[in-house]
């Protein structure tokens, strides 16, 4: 296993120049992390295995095109995202594998390596809730959330990978975080359990990925989620809130009140238009950043 980033970059560099031994080692080392990424996108264990083979084939066939070894992960993750999108287009309904359909030894290993104080049954229930919450997210939201929390990418890097603006990436992340919090509350858990839940999801998906690799070698990948990675900024939060059910309700009420005021006070129509102008702009912003 590469001891540091410099050694990993050397491996990518040698593999891109046609060194077969380096290529074989690179494919083997990156397999768990790639599988975990695809699994978090599709939530389908067996489909992730199929997509993994296609993505790794791309590494073997096209790595020579990579000009900068430092861009290896963004390059391969972007290709993996494209393969996942193709999967979503083929499937009218995104089906996920339930926890019970996965190897019991993976769940058992998560329990053994848990660093929280939760009882076993409660930990399993929390994992089921967050797994279900991820399943309900739209594919692009789930991708942004995975890149930000588990690949530790910046919003600018995510925006470049998904071909969208940085603000759009932040808004997608805000919506994903809001929906996961909502599912936690519905499942009977406090919102303060969010980091614990995401840590469990990260460990579970990575353990599932690692179990598919015969070699002990693997590129390590973060599974814990930091509080700072969940921050999106005031502007993105406001846009996200505006497009929520509560935000739309208050916007509708305010617009109706302004309309009524306009009919009653025709003489103040210019003042009213001044009040309406910001909401027209906000409506335009909402249109730009609305979910596809």
KALINVEN-V198984 format. One record per residue. N is the residue number from 1. BURIAL is # if it has 24 or more other C-alpha atoms within 12 Angstrom, else .. Layout:
BEGIN
n->[N;N]
burial->[BURIAL;BURIAL]
END
This chain:
BEGIN
n->[1;2;3;4;5;6;7;8;9;10;11;12;13;14;15;16;17;18;19;20;21;22;23;24;25;26;27;28;29;30;31;32;33;34;35;36;37;38;39;40;41;42;43;44;45;46;47;48;49;50;51;52;53;54;55;56;57;58;59;60;61;62;63;64;65;66;67;68;69;70;71;72;73;74;75;76;77;78;79;80;81;82;83;84;85;86;87;88;89;90;91;92;93;94;95;96;97;98;99;100;101;102;103;104;105;106;107;108;109;110;111;112;113;114;115;116;117;118;119;120;121;122;123;124;125;126;127;128;129;130;131;132;133;134;135;136;137;138;139;140;141;142;143;144;145;146;147;148;149;150;151;152;153;154;155;156;157;158;159;160;161;162;163;164;165;166;167;168;169;170;171;172;173;174;175;176;177;178;179;180;181;182;183;184;185;186;187;188;189;190;191;192;193;194;195;196;197;198;199;200;201;202;203;204;205;206;207;208;209;210;211;212;213;214;215;216;217;218;219;220;221;222;223;224;225;226;227;228;229;230;231;232;233;234;235;236;237;238;239;240;241;242;243;244;245;246;247;248;249;250;251;252;253;254;255;256;257;258;259;260;261;262;263;264;265;266;267;268;269;270;271;272;273;274;275;276;277;278;279;280;281;282;283;284;285;286;287;288;289;290;291;292]
burial->[.;.;.;.;.;.;.;#;.;#;#;#;#;#;#;#;.;.;.;.;.;#;#;#;#;#;#;#;#;#;#;#;#;#;#;#;#;#;#;#;#;#;#;#;#;.;#;#;#;.;#;#;#;#;#;#;.;#;#;#;.;.;#;.;.;#;.;.;#;.;.;#;#;#;#;#;#;#;#;#;#;#;#;#;#;.;#;#;.;.;.;.;.;.;.;#;#;.;#;.;.;.;.;.;.;#;#;.;.;#;#;.;.;#;.;.;.;.;.;.;.;.;#;#;#;#;#;#;#;#;#;#;#;#;#;#;#;#;#;#;#;#;#;#;#;#;#;#;#;#;#;#;#;#;#;.;#;#;#;.;#;#;.;.;.;#;#;#;#;#;#;#;#;#;#;#;#;#;#;#;#;#;#;#;.;.;.;.;#;.;.;.;#;#;#;#;#;#;#;#;#;#;#;#;#;#;#;#;#;#;#;#;#;.;.;.;.;#;#;#;#;#;#;#;#;.;.;.;#;#;#;#;.;.;.;#;#;#;#;#;#;#;#;.;.;.;.;.;.;.;#;.;.;.;.;.;.;#;.;.;.;.;.;.;.;.;.;.;.;.;.;#;.;.;.;#;.;.;#;.;.;#;.;.;.;#;.;.;#;.;.;.]
END
